[in-house]
Amino acid sequence: MTHSPIASLETFRALLAAYRLPRVIVTALELNVFTTMGSGAWSVPKLAQALDVSRRGLDILCRNLAMCGLLIKRGKVYRNTPFSATVLNATHSKYRGAYLELMQRQWEDWSQLTQAVRSGCPLDRDKPDSPAYRRQFTWAMHHRSLDVAARVTAGLDFRQASTLLDLGGGPGTYAMAFLARYSKLKATICDRAAALDVAKEIAATHKARKRLSYLPINFMDEAIPGQYDVVWYSNVLHIYSPEENQALFRRVHSALSRGGRLIIQDAFLHDQEALHPEEASLFAVSMLLFTERGNTYSLRETAQWLRAAGFVKVRPVRMKKGTEDWDGGLLEAVRPAGR
Ligand SMILES: C[S@@+](CC[C@H](N)C(=O)[O-])C[C@H]1O[C@@H](n2cnc3c(N)ncnc32)[C@H](O)[C@@H]1O
């Protein structure tokens, strides 16, 4: 847990009031504060005029943004930090706008949690998965995973592998990071066509794009063609039910070459009661809000499903602290060499 257990009104109040700073930040994003400030120095009256907001409101907003380290305050003048001037600034090449947009929208989505708990159904249940939504989401995944993919791939040894399937690979951020690291590897990104269109745009300037191919299928309904030395299943396990994942594991087993490896990256729960880490428990709430049957799972139960599907040598992959996407978030399983 990132905080003390709630056992008093003080700890309860402190935890409940934690929404305040995120709300300040969401408002700053909605008002384009960081993009408008760019690399300049701004007084509150000048910035209020540029943003068309009240001086009083902006004064209090900026003070709080400076308090949490998103702005620098010197006397009456504010400026962006190196982080907010780049990652949060729409005019900068390091801008991660698609992911910021996704996080911003979640404020409204999480406000409807009571309804989702009542119904057990996702908020947008009646809306089909449109290509426009899939495109925005895929860019968001790229903006989310870009830095962490470089770190995670550095911790995995694929020297013996010639072929890799990035199953539910979305923008292909991981596939491309693997290709950049292993010059003999060929990778296939499997996803929906709208997601693969984004992957192709991203790969267009990538040196290794000739070693990349695309598989536009629904892997839950269709057979997985081909044979791969590695299947990389990252941030997809949580979208599906235990039964769906178990059925998929059996099909992935057949799509692996003998001795080939399935590596799952996800927000795994680690303790006996499947409550921790906090991030993995809270991620299940996102799955309630946004998926029909998704959830987060313990390492232990996922390992059981893998063994039942015929995998051996099922083990967590230990990474250096701070290099992972999720705390203890990697599980490896091998298709036996002899069968
Ligand atoms: C949360 S994203 C993860 C993207 C990437 N693997 C990563 O770790 O950043 C899940 C991806 O799985 C894809 N996906 C989920 N179910 C799928 C299915 N049945 N067939 C094809 N793609 C699917 C989604 O379209 C999406 O791109």
The ligand as an ORCA input file, in Angstrom:
! r2SCAN-3c Opt
* xyz 0 1
  C      -4.430     -2.455    -23.141
  S      -3.950     -2.663    -24.814
  C      -2.292     -3.261    -24.627
  C      -1.383     -2.863    -25.759
  C       0.050     -3.371    -25.640
  N       0.103     -4.811    -25.602
  C       0.746     -2.799    -24.416
  O       1.091     -3.531    -23.491
  O       0.954     -1.579    -24.395
  C      -4.817     -4.158    -25.272
  C      -4.757     -4.429    -26.758
  O      -5.279     -5.711    -26.997
  C      -6.096     -5.648    -28.144
  N      -7.094     -6.736    -28.089
  C      -7.858     -7.078    -27.035
  N      -8.654     -8.109    -27.353
  C      -8.384     -8.418    -28.638
  C      -8.877     -9.428    -29.509
  N      -9.819    -10.280    -29.112
  N      -8.373     -9.498    -30.770
  C      -7.420     -8.622    -31.179
  N      -6.902     -7.643    -30.369
  C      -7.379     -7.550    -29.119
  C      -6.731     -4.272    -28.067
  O      -7.254     -3.851    -29.329
  C      -5.582     -3.436    -27.568
  O      -4.811     -2.919    -28.612
*
